[in-house]
Amino acid sequence: MSTTKSAGATKLGRDSQPKYLGIKLYDGQKARPGMIILKQRGSKVLAGKNVKKGADDTLYALKEGVIKFATKSKTNFDGSKRKAKIVSVE
């Protein structure tokens, strides 16, 4: 008995589907309630004013307004500081 299948069986062709992550609405664009602003894995960008984080770390708008991205210095639990990107709807 052979350990692999005969002609016609290939080991290729099992590539995963793209996840379509990234920014969907940019700085200065208008957002309506429920519109997805950013899809991400982990909290690389934090939710600011009028923005909520979904179960898969997706950020979406709560109110109608204009998207604003900002950088803020955040303090970690061990006292060290890091730069954090924050998105808000104003």
C-alpha positions as CSV (number, residue, x, y, z in Angstrom):
1,M,0.0,0.0,0.0
2,S,1.2,3.5,-0.8
3,T,1.3,6.2,1.8
4,T,0.1,8.9,-0.6
5,K,-2.8,9.0,-3.1
6,S,-2.2,8.3,-6.7
7,A,-2.0,10.8,-9.6
8,G,-4.4,13.8,-9.4
9,A,-4.1,14.3,-5.6
10,T,-2.1,17.4,-4.8
11,K,-0.7,18.8,-1.6
12,L,-1.2,22.4,-2.8
13,G,-4.3,24.5,-2.9
14,R,-5.1,24.8,0.8
15,D,-4.5,28.5,1.2
16,S,-6.7,30.3,3.8
17,Q,-9.1,33.0,2.9
18,P,-8.0,36.7,3.4
19,K,-9.3,38.3,6.6
20,Y,-9.8,41.8,5.2
21,L,-8.3,43.6,8.3
22,G,-7.3,47.2,8.4
23,I,-8.8,50.7,8.4
24,K,-12.1,51.0,6.7
25,L,-12.8,54.7,7.4
26,Y,-9.9,57.2,7.5
27,D,-9.3,60.5,9.4
28,G,-11.8,63.2,8.4
29,Q,-14.3,60.9,6.8
30,K,-18.0,60.9,8.0
31,A,-19.3,57.9,10.0
32,R,-22.8,56.9,10.8
33,P,-23.8,54.7,13.8
34,G,-22.7,51.1,13.4
35,M,-20.2,51.7,10.7
36,I,-17.0,49.7,11.0
37,I,-14.0,52.0,11.4
38,L,-11.2,49.4,11.8
39,K,-10.9,45.6,11.9
40,Q,-7.9,44.4,13.9
41,R,-6.5,41.4,15.7
42,G,-5.7,42.5,19.3
43,S,-6.1,46.1,20.5
44,K,-3.5,47.9,18.4
45,V,-5.8,50.9,18.2
46,L,-7.9,51.9,21.2
47,A,-11.5,53.1,21.2
48,G,-12.0,56.7,22.1
49,K,-15.1,58.9,22.3
50,N,-18.2,57.6,20.6
51,V,-16.4,54.4,19.5
52,K,-17.0,50.9,20.8
53,K,-14.9,47.7,20.5
54,G,-16.6,44.5,19.3
55,A,-15.8,40.9,20.5
56,D,-13.2,40.5,17.7
57,D,-11.6,43.8,18.5
58,T,-13.4,45.6,15.7
59,L,-13.9,49.3,16.3
60,Y,-17.2,50.8,15.2
61,A,-19.0,54.2,15.5
62,L,-21.8,54.8,18.1
63,K,-22.8,58.2,16.8
64,E,-22.8,60.2,13.6
65,G,-19.7,62.4,13.2
66,V,-16.2,62.7,11.7
67,I,-13.4,60.2,12.4
68,K,-10.4,61.5,14.3
69,F,-7.2,59.6,14.9
70,A,-4.9,60.7,17.7
71,T,-1.7,59.5,19.5
72,K,-1.7,59.5,23.3
73,S,0.9,58.4,25.9
74,K,-0.5,55.5,28.0
75,T,0.9,54.1,31.3
76,N,1.2,50.4,31.5
77,F,0.5,48.4,34.7
78,D,4.3,48.1,35.5
79,G,4.7,51.9,35.3
80,S,6.3,52.0,31.8
81,K,4.8,54.2,29.1
82,R,3.9,53.5,25.5
83,K,2.4,55.5,22.6
84,A,-1.2,54.4,21.8
85,K,-3.3,55.2,18.8
86,I,-6.9,56.2,19.6
87,V,-9.8,56.7,17.2
88,S,-12.8,58.7,18.1
89,V,-15.9,60.1,16.4
90,E,-16.6,63.8,17.0
